[in-house]
Amino acid sequence: MAQFLLTYLEQPQMKSPEDGQAHMGKWMGWLASLGEAVVYPASPVKSSKVVGPNGVSDEPVAITGFLIVEADDMEAAVKIAQADPFSDHAKMAVSELMVMGG
């Protein structure tokens, strides 16, 4: 099985705190339903620094969180992402991870 990085690119905007709580409950149920397909559980991004040839900056980073899952192929990984309640409210990216060394 291949591994895929599901990257959350936006923060979902909920109409009320109750909607936010309902969304979180739905999302947690979805995550639990993935079982052993979850390689690395979801992690929100708290803060970021950009490091590069010109030093360190506070420029905006369009990642609000991520998780890593296993799937047979890109199509299966996209289906996992489409089932994520997060994708009903905000954008996600699905990226196949390359196996390095070993």
C-alpha positions in Angstrom: 0.0 0.0 0.0 1.1 3.5 -0.7 1.1 6.4 1.8 -0.7 9.7 1.2 -0.5 13.0 2.9 -3.9 14.6 3.4 -3.2 18.3 3.9 -5.8 20.7 5.2 -5.5 24.0 3.4 -8.1 26.1 5.1 -9.9 26.4 8.4 -13.6 25.5 8.0 -16.0 28.3 8.8 -18.9 27.2 10.9 -22.0 29.3 11.4 -22.2 28.6 15.2 -20.3 26.9 18.0 -22.9 24.2 17.9 -22.2 23.6 14.2 -18.5 23.5 15.0 -19.0 20.9 17.7 -21.2 18.8 15.4 -18.6 19.0 12.7 -15.8 17.9 15.1 -17.9 14.9 16.3 -18.6 13.9 12.7 -14.9 14.3 11.8 -13.7 12.3 14.8 -16.1 9.5 13.8 -14.8 9.6 10.3 -11.2 9.4 11.5 -12.0 6.5 13.8 -13.6 4.7 10.9 -10.3 4.7 9.0 -8.8 2.2 11.5 -5.4 0.9 10.5 -5.3 3.0 7.3 -4.2 5.9 9.5 -0.4 5.9 9.5 -0.1 9.3 11.4 -3.1 10.7 13.1 -4.4 14.2 12.3 -2.3 17.1 13.6 -3.4 20.7 13.5 -0.7 23.2 12.7 -0.3 25.8 15.5 2.2 28.1 14.0 4.8 28.2 11.2 8.1 29.8 10.1 9.4 29.7 6.6 13.1 28.8 6.3 15.0 29.3 3.1 18.1 30.7 1.4 17.1 34.2 2.5 16.7 33.3 6.2 13.6 32.9 8.3 10.3 34.7 7.8 6.7 34.8 9.1 5.2 34.7 5.6 1.8 33.0 5.5 1.7 29.2 5.2 -1.5 27.7 3.7 -1.5 24.5 5.9 -3.9 24.2 8.8 -3.2 20.5 9.5 -2.4 17.1 8.1 -2.6 13.4 8.4 -1.0 10.4 6.7 -3.1 7.4 5.4 -2.4 4.3 3.5 -4.4 3.5 0.4 -4.1 1.3 -2.7 -3.7 4.2 -5.1 -4.4 7.9 -5.6 -8.0 7.2 -6.5 -8.6 5.4 -3.2 -6.8 8.2 -1.2 -9.0 10.8 -2.9 -12.1 8.9 -1.9 -10.8 8.9 1.7 -10.4 12.6 1.5 -13.8 13.1 -0.1 -15.4 11.2 2.8 -13.6 13.5 5.3 -16.3 15.9 6.7 -13.6 18.7 6.5 -13.9 18.6 2.7 -17.5 19.7 3.0 -16.3 23.1 4.3 -12.7 23.7 3.1 -10.1 22.6 0.7 -7.7 19.7 1.1 -4.7 18.4 -0.9 -4.0 14.7 -1.4 -0.3 13.9 -2.1 1.3 10.5 -2.6 4.4 10.2 -0.5 7.6 8.9 -2.1 9.4 6.1 -0.3 13.0 7.2 0.4 16.0 4.9 1.0 15.5 2.0 3.4 
